């Protein structure tokens, strides 16, 4: 039997991922990615209905950091044999992580200065766009502002790769208009930190 381009045919009791074509698996990965982002978004929505935005986002940051360091990063890095402890290695992880920055979702421009220094400019962020449409700057600040969920996640990711790696928010929301960049982050390995 050839590779399955989808699962529209009969039920296959011994189905394995290996039975699918590369294109089918890529579609499934993109569906899983959006599902993960939707789960995190729904988690935040339900929490904000039950507690203050500050409490909800603090809980988000805690859960997200634990999920990243206990599950996602070790599993993804092992699955793709990503090794190293510099900024470029971390950027490899960003490309393939569950809520990774890729075309169609979280999009960015990247200025790699060297293996230990890069500037990441997000040009599209559905999370920021969602909160901008709601018009609640408190939610934007809790997610994207200094000390927000995003910064806490980047700090945890940097620390996971190298305790001397730092992130710095060069430009953070709120933004002046939807055509402006979403945010700009600097990642740098500081050996004396």
C-alpha positions, 0 to 999 in steps of 0.5 A: 500500500502506498503513502496515504495523502489523507485519511478519507478511506477506510478505517485502518486498525494498524494505522501509523504516522509512517503510513502518511505522505510527507504532505499529509504529515505537514498538514497534520503538524500545522493543524496540531500547531494551531490546536496548541495555540488555540488551547493556550488561548482558550486557557487564557480566556477561561482564566480571565473569566474567573480571575483578574487579568493579572492573575490569569496571565501570571498563571499562563506564564507559569503553565507555559514555562513549565510546559516548555521546560519539562516537555516541549523543549526536551522533546523537540530538541531530541526529536530533531537532534538540535544541539548547542547552547548559542543564540543560533541554536535557540533560533533553530528551536524557534523555527520548529517549536509547537507555536513556532514562528513560521509563515501564516501565523507568527511571522518575523524578520531576523537579523543574525549578527553572529552565533551569539547575537540576533535581533528578532522582529515580529511582523505578524502576531495573531495573539497581539491582533486578537487583544488589539481587537478587544481594545483592552490594553491591560491584556496586551500589557500582561501578554506582551509588555515588560514582564509579560507572558512573552518576556517570561517565556523568552527568559525561560527559553534563553536560560534553558539553552544557556544561563548566560543568554539574555533577551531584551525587548527593544520594542514592545506593544502597544503599537501605534497602528496595525501596520507597525511591527508587533515587537522587537527582541534582542537575544545575546549570549553574555559570557560574563553574565 
